[in-house]
Amino acid sequence: MSVITEMTVDSGEFLLGTVLSRDPEADIELERAIPATDQVMPYIWVTGRELPDFESRVRTSPHVRRLAAVDVVNNQGLYRIEWADDGESLVHGLSETGATILNARGAGTWEFLLQFDDYGGLARFHNYCRRRGIGISLDRVYSPEGIERADEDGLRTEL
């Protein structure tokens, strides 16, 4: 049975968060896409008044090989990030443990909505983070099946 978790992570705990927090004025959301390369999450949506400033700040990171604007309309842009190194351990942990990122957004603190095939996948991810010293907060963990059953019975139960 699959399991969903709502998790928060300080931007300083993972490379993507650290690089993207260089512009505190930008609102950033990871694009849900299935990559055809080895990179796990190469696309991000950025909303902010000064996208050229965001681009400049991110491009100065030694961890970023290339930041490419795919689409930019008004104050929102879709960007592809190519990493200069393979240092993103949180993202690799998500990939290695079979997590699906349903939603992720943040600035100083990131909120992730993740789905695992089972509780074992969540446990492997949690252990992965502990071994690497990545501080995560599991704010809510539940089974989508349990939520659906409660809804069918007319009950609203917060798990």
C-alpha positions in Angstrom: 0.0 0.0 0.0 1.4 3.4 -1.0 2.1 6.0 1.6 2.1 9.8 1.3 4.2 12.1 3.4 4.2 15.9 3.9 7.8 16.9 4.8 9.6 20.1 5.5 13.3 20.7 4.9 15.4 23.8 5.6 17.0 25.1 2.3 20.4 24.7 3.8 20.0 21.0 4.2 20.1 20.2 0.5 22.0 21.6 -2.5 19.0 22.6 -4.6 17.5 24.5 -1.7 20.8 26.2 -0.9 21.4 27.3 -4.5 17.8 28.5 -5.0 17.7 30.4 -1.7 20.2 32.9 -3.2 17.1 34.9 -4.2 14.8 35.3 -1.2 12.3 37.2 -3.3 11.6 34.4 -5.7 8.8 31.8 -5.2 10.1 28.4 -6.5 8.3 25.2 -7.3 9.7 22.0 -8.7 8.2 21.0 -12.0 6.8 17.4 -11.9 8.5 15.8 -14.9 10.0 12.5 -15.8 13.6 13.2 -16.8 15.2 11.4 -19.7 18.7 12.0 -18.3 20.5 11.1 -15.0 19.3 14.3 -13.4 16.3 13.8 -11.1 14.8 17.2 -11.1 16.1 19.5 -13.7 13.1 21.9 -14.0 11.8 24.6 -11.7 9.1 27.2 -11.9 10.1 30.6 -10.5 7.8 33.5 -9.8 9.2 36.9 -8.9 9.4 40.4 -10.0 13.1 40.4 -11.0 13.8 37.1 -12.9 17.0 38.4 -14.4 18.3 39.0 -10.8 17.3 35.4 -9.9 19.1 34.1 -13.0 22.2 36.0 -12.2 22.3 34.8 -8.5 21.8 31.2 -9.4 24.4 31.2 -12.2 27.1 32.4 -9.8 26.8 29.2 -7.8 29.8 26.9 -8.3 27.3 24.0 -8.3 25.4 25.2 -11.3 26.9 24.4 -14.8 24.0 26.0 -16.6 20.7 27.6 -16.0 18.5 27.9 -19.0 15.2 29.7 -19.3 12.8 27.4 -21.1 9.7 29.7 -20.9 9.4 33.2 -19.4 6.1 35.1 -19.3 5.7 38.3 -17.3 7.0 37.4 -13.8 7.1 33.6 -14.1 9.7 31.4 -15.7 10.4 27.7 -16.3 14.1 26.9 -15.9 16.3 23.9 -16.4 19.2 23.5 -14.1 22.3 21.5 -15.0 24.5 20.7 -12.1 28.3 21.1 -12.2 28.7 18.3 -9.8 26.9 15.3 -8.3 26.5 16.7 -4.8 22.7 16.8 -4.4 22.2 14.0 -1.8 18.6 14.7 -0.9 17.4 14.5 -4.5 19.4 11.3 -5.0 17.9 9.9 -1.8 14.4 10.5 -3.2 15.4 8.8 -6.4 17.2 5.8 -4.8 14.2 5.1 -2.5 11.6 5.3 -5.2 9.9 8.4 -4.0 7.6 10.4 -6.3 7.5 14.1 -5.8 3.9 15.2 -6.0 4.7 18.8 -5.1 7.7 20.7 -3.7 8.0 24.4 -3.2 10.0 26.7 -1.0 12.4 29.5 -0.2 14.0 29.3 3.3 12.0 26.2 4.2 10.8 23.8 1.6 7.6 21.8 1.7 7.5 18.4 -0.1 4.5 16.2 -0.8 6.0 12.8 -1.5 4.6 9.4 -2.4 6.3 6.1 -1.7 5.2 2.6 -2.9 5.1 1.4 0.7 6.2 2.3 4.2 9.4 0.5 3.6 10.3 3.1 1.0 9.6 5.9 3.4 11.8 4.1 6.0 14.6 3.7 3.6 14.4 7.4 2.7 14.4 8.4 6.3 17.4 6.2 7.1 19.2 7.6 4.0 18.7 11.2 5.3 19.8 10.2 8.8 23.0 8.6 7.6 23.9 11.7 5.6 23.0 14.2 8.3 20.1 15.7 6.3 17.6 17.2 8.7 14.0 16.6 7.6 10.7 16.9 9.4 8.0 14.4 8.6 5.0 16.5 9.3 2.3 14.1 8.2 2.2 10.5 6.9 -0.8 8.7 5.6 -2.2 6.2 3.2 -4.3 7.5 0.3 -6.5 4.4 0.6 -7.3 5.2 4.2 -8.3 8.7 3.2 -10.5 7.5 0.4 -12.3 4.9 2.6 -13.0 7.6 5.2 -14.4 9.9 2.5 -16.7 7.2 1.1 -18.2 6.6 4.6 -18.8 10.3 4.9 -16.3 10.7 7.7 -13.5 13.3 7.7 -10.6 12.0 9.6 -7.4 13.9 9.8 -4.6 11.3 10.0 
